[in-house]
Amino acid sequence: MISIRSFFPSLPENSSSAADSGQIISLNNRPPDDVYDKIKKETGADKIYRLSVFLTDKEQLLFAAPAGPDIISGLEDLEFCAKAGFSLIQKLGIKPEIGIISGGRAGDLGRDKTVDQTILTAEALEAKLNSEGISAKHYTILIEDAIKETNFLILPDSLSGEMILKTVAGVGEGVEIGNILLLKPPVGETMSDSRIYIEQLTKKADLKNLDILKEVLAILHL
């Protein structure tokens, strides 16, 4: 199995998991159903989303958000995932290139209200991020084009994120590295808890690579 160590330029060659600061917490493969409620209570988070990290079958490092456990409720939640993920990926020493995915092409507007909403939301997110100096491009439903030019996918909703990860890394030839939980604070508040939670979502997750991801997070004191 390929090691992801070379993907992180900020990771010293001779580092080890002993550098763990104790602030990076690994959840079990099948944590209790109430684990996310407990995390919310301990940290004050309002919602929890996953930033999924995996390799495609061509061994391309790819980030994607959101996935569950919580459900996206609109543009504000997607904006949070995009900005929180962007900042975290930067800290990992990787330049994030955002590709926004929606449920259809511009020509599909008017065919279905649900699809329309994903397109309009994606266009609004693209405009907002670019206006704030964060480069992002709306690739409509063409995820196959997005991964040719970007390394951070923003998906229409949490269910899409779950399905894509499980398809690529669960039954496909991709490899799940792990998931980093993005803790969204209540409106108008900030998170003071510095702990980072990581987990594996599929049985095919590469635990050695998950340890490397944990190592990077610990060394950088994210």
C-alpha positions as CSV (number, residue, x, y, z in Angstrom):
1,M,0.0,0.0,0.0
2,I,1.3,3.4,-0.9
3,S,2.5,5.6,2.0
4,I,1.1,9.2,2.0
5,R,4.2,10.6,3.9
6,S,5.6,12.1,0.7
7,F,2.3,14.1,0.2
8,F,3.0,16.3,3.2
9,P,6.1,18.5,2.7
10,S,5.8,19.8,6.3
11,L,6.4,16.3,7.8
12,P,10.0,15.7,8.8
13,E,11.4,12.4,7.5
14,N,12.4,11.1,10.8
15,S,9.4,12.1,12.8
16,S,7.2,9.5,14.5
17,S,3.8,9.2,16.1
18,A,5.6,9.9,19.4
19,A,5.2,13.6,18.5
20,D,1.5,13.3,19.3
21,S,0.5,16.2,21.5
22,G,-2.5,14.3,22.9
23,Q,-4.7,16.8,21.2
24,I,-5.4,14.5,18.2
25,I,-8.0,12.0,19.1
26,S,-8.7,8.9,17.0
27,L,-12.2,7.6,17.2
28,N,-12.8,3.9,16.9
29,N,-13.9,2.3,13.6
30,R,-17.4,1.9,15.0
31,P,-17.8,4.5,17.7
32,P,-21.0,4.5,19.9
33,D,-24.0,6.1,18.3
34,D,-23.8,9.0,20.8
35,V,-20.1,9.8,20.2
36,Y,-20.9,12.9,18.1
37,D,-23.4,14.2,20.7
38,K,-20.7,13.8,23.3
39,I,-18.2,15.7,21.2
40,K,-20.7,18.5,20.7
41,K,-21.3,18.7,24.5
42,E,-17.6,18.7,25.3
43,T,-16.5,21.2,22.7
44,G,-19.6,23.4,22.3
45,A,-19.9,22.6,18.6
46,D,-23.3,23.1,17.0
47,K,-22.7,20.8,14.0
48,I,-20.1,18.3,12.9
49,Y,-19.1,17.6,9.4
50,R,-16.3,15.4,7.9
51,L,-13.4,16.4,5.8
52,S,-12.6,13.2,4.0
53,V,-9.0,12.5,2.9
54,F,-8.4,9.7,0.4
55,L,-6.4,8.6,-2.6
56,T,-8.1,7.9,-5.9
57,D,-7.3,4.8,-7.9
58,K,-4.6,6.9,-9.6
59,E,-3.0,7.6,-6.2
60,Q,-4.1,11.3,-6.3
61,L,-4.5,12.8,-2.9
62,L,-8.1,14.2,-2.6
63,F,-10.0,16.0,0.0
64,A,-13.8,16.2,0.1
65,A,-16.5,17.8,2.3
66,P,-19.0,17.7,3.6
67,A,-19.9,14.3,4.8
68,G,-22.1,13.5,7.8
69,P,-22.9,13.0,10.6
70,D,-24.9,16.3,10.4
71,I,-27.0,17.4,7.5
72,I,-26.1,20.5,5.5
73,S,-28.9,23.1,5.8
74,G,-27.8,25.6,3.3
75,L,-25.1,28.0,1.9
76,E,-23.8,28.9,5.4
77,D,-22.9,25.4,6.2
78,L,-21.2,24.8,2.9
79,E,-19.3,28.0,3.3
80,F,-18.1,26.9,6.7
81,C,-16.9,23.5,5.4
82,A,-15.1,25.2,2.5
83,K,-13.3,27.7,4.7
84,A,-12.5,25.4,7.5
85,G,-11.3,22.7,5.1
86,F,-9.3,25.2,3.1
87,S,-7.5,26.5,6.2
88,L,-6.7,23.0,7.5
89,I,-5.4,21.8,4.1
90,Q,-3.1,24.9,3.9
91,K,-1.8,24.1,7.4
92,L,-1.0,20.6,6.2
93,G,1.4,22.2,3.7
94,I,-0.8,21.6,0.7
95,K,-2.2,24.2,-1.6
96,P,-6.0,23.7,-1.7
97,E,-7.7,24.0,-5.1
98,I,-11.5,24.1,-4.6
99,G,-13.9,22.5,-7.0
100,I,-17.6,22.9,-6.2
101,I,-20.0,20.2,-7.3
102,S,-23.7,20.6,-7.9
103,G,-26.5,18.3,-9.0
104,G,-26.7,19.5,-12.6
105,R,-25.5,21.8,-15.4
106,A,-26.7,25.4,-15.9
107,G,-28.9,24.1,-18.7
108,D,-30.7,21.9,-16.2
109,L,-32.2,24.8,-14.3
110,G,-36.0,24.5,-14.2
111,R,-36.2,20.8,-14.5
112,D,-36.2,19.9,-10.8
113,K,-36.4,22.1,-7.7
114,T,-33.9,20.1,-5.8
115,V,-31.4,20.1,-8.6
116,D,-32.0,23.9,-9.1
117,Q,-31.2,24.6,-5.5
118,T,-27.9,22.7,-5.6
119,I,-26.9,24.7,-8.8
120,L,-27.9,28.1,-7.4
121,T,-26.2,27.4,-4.0
122,A,-23.0,26.3,-5.8
123,E,-23.0,29.4,-7.9
124,A,-23.5,31.6,-4.8
125,L,-20.7,29.8,-2.9
126,E,-18.4,30.2,-5.9
127,A,-19.0,33.9,-6.0
128,K,-18.7,34.4,-2.2
129,L,-15.4,32.5,-1.9
130,N,-13.8,34.3,-4.9
131,S,-15.0,37.6,-3.6
132,E,-13.0,36.9,-0.4
133,G,-9.9,35.9,-2.2
134,I,-10.4,32.1,-2.0
135,S,-10.1,30.7,-5.5
136,A,-13.0,28.3,-6.3
137,K,-14.7,27.0,-9.4
138,H,-18.1,25.5,-9.9
139,Y,-17.8,22.4,-12.0
140,T,-21.5,21.6,-12.0
141,I,-22.1,17.8,-11.9
142,L,-18.9,17.1,-13.7
143,I,-16.9,15.6,-10.8
144,E,-14.6,13.9,-13.4
145,D,-13.5,17.3,-14.6
146,A,-13.1,18.7,-11.2
147,I,-10.6,16.1,-10.0
148,K,-8.4,16.8,-13.0
149,E,-7.8,20.4,-11.8
150,T,-8.6,20.5,-8.1
151,N,-7.8,18.6,-4.9
152,F,-10.6,19.8,-2.6
153,L,-14.2,19.0,-3.6
154,I,-17.1,20.8,-2.0
155,L,-20.2,18.5,-2.5
156,P,-23.9,19.5,-2.5
157,D,-24.7,17.8,0.8
158,S,-23.5,15.5,3.5
159,L,-25.1,12.4,1.9
160,S,-23.2,13.0,-1.3
161,G,-20.0,13.1,0.6
162,E,-20.8,9.8,2.4
163,M,-21.7,8.1,-0.9
164,I,-18.7,9.3,-2.8
165,L,-16.3,8.2,-0.1
166,K,-17.9,4.8,0.3
167,T,-18.0,4.3,-3.5
168,V,-14.4,5.4,-4.1
169,A,-12.8,3.9,-1.0
170,G,-15.4,1.4,0.2
171,V,-16.1,-0.7,-2.9
172,G,-13.8,1.0,-5.5
173,E,-10.1,1.0,-6.0
174,G,-9.4,4.2,-4.0
175,V,-8.0,4.2,-0.5
176,E,-9.5,6.0,2.5
177,I,-6.8,7.7,4.6
178,G,-9.2,9.1,7.2
179,N,-11.7,11.8,8.1
180,I,-11.1,14.9,10.0
181,L,-14.1,16.3,11.9
182,L,-15.0,19.9,11.2
183,L,-16.6,21.3,14.3
184,K,-19.0,24.2,13.4
185,P,-19.6,26.6,16.3
186,P,-23.0,28.1,17.0
187,V,-23.7,31.3,15.1
188,G,-21.7,34.2,16.4
189,E,-19.4,32.1,18.5
190,T,-15.9,30.7,18.1
191,M,-14.4,27.3,19.1
192,S,-12.0,27.4,22.0
193,D,-11.3,23.6,22.1
194,S,-8.1,22.8,20.3
195,R,-8.6,19.1,20.0
196,I,-8.8,17.5,16.6
197,Y,-10.9,14.4,16.0
198,I,-10.0,11.9,13.2
199,E,-11.7,8.7,12.3
200,Q,-12.0,6.0,9.6
201,L,-15.3,5.5,7.9
202,T,-14.9,2.4,5.7
203,K,-13.4,-1.0,6.4
204,K,-10.9,-0.4,3.7
205,A,-9.3,2.5,5.5
206,D,-5.5,2.3,5.5
207,L,-4.7,2.5,9.2
208,K,-0.9,3.1,8.6
209,N,-1.8,6.2,6.5
210,L,-4.3,7.3,9.2
211,D,-1.4,7.2,11.7
212,I,0.6,9.4,9.3
213,L,-2.3,11.9,9.1
214,K,-2.5,11.9,12.9
215,E,1.3,12.5,13.0
216,V,1.1,15.4,10.7
217,L,-1.7,17.0,12.7
218,A,0.1,16.5,15.9
219,I,3.5,17.9,14.7
220,L,1.8,21.0,13.3
221,H,-0.2,21.5,16.5
222,L,-3.3,22.3,14.5
